[in-house]
């Protein structure tokens, strides 16, 4: 299984979108500072995730969520207004 996920930084409420095969381990990596690009924003909480059987579909959806129209979709359809 392939997971597309959205994390929220408890430090500044910023979002991080990613894809992995092991969601639990990946969240731990983020919170242990093993991800250099967003190390300064730890700790993170898992805000949303979706599971795919097909890796290419997961990668496509991750890419979409990182686009400007994907950000709008994420905010309107995936995350409640309380979480923004």
C-alpha positions as CSV (number, residue, x, y, z in Angstrom):
1,X,0.0,0.0,0.0
2,X,1.1,3.6,-0.7
3,X,0.0,6.5,1.5
4,X,-0.4,10.1,0.6
5,X,-0.4,12.2,3.8
6,X,-0.7,15.7,5.1
7,X,1.1,16.7,8.3
8,X,0.6,19.8,10.3
9,X,3.4,21.4,12.2
10,X,2.6,22.1,15.8
11,X,5.2,24.8,15.8
12,X,3.8,27.1,13.0
13,X,0.7,25.3,11.7
14,X,2.3,24.8,8.3
15,X,1.4,21.8,6.2
16,X,3.6,19.1,4.7
17,X,2.4,16.7,1.9
18,X,4.2,13.5,1.3
19,X,4.0,9.9,0.1
20,X,5.2,6.7,1.8
21,X,4.7,2.9,2.1
22,X,5.0,3.0,5.9
23,X,3.1,5.9,7.4
24,X,3.9,5.2,11.0
25,X,7.6,5.1,10.4
26,X,7.5,8.1,8.2
27,X,5.8,10.2,10.8
28,X,8.4,9.1,13.3
29,X,11.2,10.1,10.9
30,X,9.6,13.6,10.5
31,X,9.3,14.1,14.2
32,X,12.8,12.8,14.9
33,X,14.3,15.4,12.6
34,X,15.4,12.9,10.0
35,X,13.8,14.9,7.2
36,X,16.1,17.8,6.5
37,X,13.7,20.0,4.5
38,X,11.3,20.4,7.4
39,X,13.3,19.6,10.4
40,X,12.9,23.1,11.8
41,X,9.1,22.7,12.1
42,X,8.8,19.6,14.3
43,X,6.8,18.3,16.0
44,X,4.2,17.2,13.4
45,X,0.8,15.6,13.7
46,X,-0.9,13.6,11.1
47,X,-3.9,15.6,9.7
48,X,-5.0,13.4,6.8
49,X,-4.0,10.4,4.8
50,X,-5.3,8.3,1.9
51,X,-4.2,4.8,0.8
52,X,-3.6,3.7,-2.8
53,X,-2.9,0.2,-4.2
54,X,-1.0,1.7,-7.1
55,X,2.2,3.7,-6.5
56,X,1.9,5.8,-9.7
57,X,-1.6,6.9,-8.6
58,X,-0.3,7.8,-5.2
59,X,2.5,9.8,-6.7
60,X,0.1,11.6,-9.0
61,X,-2.2,12.5,-6.2
62,X,0.7,13.8,-4.1
63,X,1.8,15.9,-7.0
64,X,-1.7,17.3,-7.4
65,X,-2.0,18.2,-3.7
66,X,1.2,20.1,-4.0
67,X,-0.1,22.2,-6.9
68,X,-2.1,25.4,-6.4
69,X,-5.4,23.8,-7.4
70,X,-4.5,20.9,-5.1
71,X,-4.0,23.3,-2.2
72,X,-7.5,24.7,-2.8
73,X,-9.0,21.2,-3.0
74,X,-7.1,20.1,0.2
75,X,-8.5,23.1,2.2
76,X,-12.0,22.8,0.9
77,X,-12.5,19.0,0.8
78,X,-9.9,17.2,2.9
79,X,-9.3,19.4,6.0
80,X,-12.0,20.9,8.2
81,X,-12.1,24.6,8.7
82,X,-11.1,24.0,12.4
83,X,-7.8,22.4,11.3
84,X,-6.6,25.2,8.9
